[in-house]
Amino acid sequence: MELNIALQVDEKDNVATIFADGITKGTSVRVKDRSGYEEMMSVTEVIPYGHKVAVRDIQVGEPIIKYGESIGRAVRDIKKGDYVHVHNMEAMRGRGDL
């Protein structure tokens, strides 16, 4: 069985980075954090290698936190296991907002 891993770098992060190929709707992913905590989670859609998955529900307007820093905000509600990318988040860096 292939091990599908996602890494949550900072305890404040509401997303984790997928480190596996072939992640499709319903795939189980092991989310690991720096403290050694692990949680199995099912993804809701295709997520490419190196992209983000929500590790908890994120409400519209809420910051997207990766590596302990805000990288944007949700432009629609995002459910745990959803792919987090340009279709549901707005990048804020480089605009002078952050």
N, C-alpha and C positions, 0 to 999 in steps of 0.2 A: 504494500500500500504506500502510495506517495504521501509524503508529509507536506502539507500546505501551511506555510507560516506567514504571519503578518506581525510586524514589530511596532509596538507603541513605545516611542523613545522617552517621553516625559509623562509623568503622572497626570499632568494637566491636559494632555492630548485627547481630543475627541475623535481622532482618526488614527489609523495604523497603516503602514506601508506593506503592501503585498509582495512577498518574495517567493512567488511560485507562478508557473505557467499553467494555462488551461483552467483558470478559475471561472466557473459558469454559475448560473442561478442554481442555488441549492448546495453548492460545494461547501463542505466543512473546512474551516480554517482555524488553526491554532494561533490565537493572538497572545504574544508574549510581551512582557514589559521588563524594565531594567532590574526590578526587584526579584525577578524569577517567577512572578505570578503568571499563570497561563489560563486561558479560557477558550473553549471551543465555541465557534460562532458559525452560523450559516449565512452565506452571502446571498443577496437578492437579485444579482444580475452579473453579467460578465465584467470582470475587473482585470485589466492587463497587469503584467509584471511591473512592479515599481510604482503603481498607482495607489490611491488612498481608498480605504474602506472606513465607514463610520463605525466606531466602537460603542456608540450609544446614540439615542435619538438626539437630533439637533434641530432646533426650531428656526423658522425663517428669521433672518436678522441676527442670529447668534454667530459669534466668531467661530471660524474653523481654526482649531489649534493643532499645530504640528511642530514637533521639536520644542514644545513649550512656548511657542510664539504664535500670534495670530497671523495667518496667511491670507485671510479673506473673511467673507461672511456668507452665510447660507441665503440663497435667494428664493428657496422654497423649503418646506419641511423635509428633513432627511431622516430616514429610519435606520436603526442599527442594522448593519449588514449591507447598506446601500453603497454604491460606487460614488465617491465624492470627487467631482471634477467640474469643468466649466459649465456643464448643463444644470448644476444645482448650487454652485458657489460663484461668488464674484471676488476676484483677486483685488486686494486693496493696496498692495505694495507698489511703489512707483507712481502712485497717484497723489501722494501727499496726504493721504488719509491717516496713515499710521505713523 
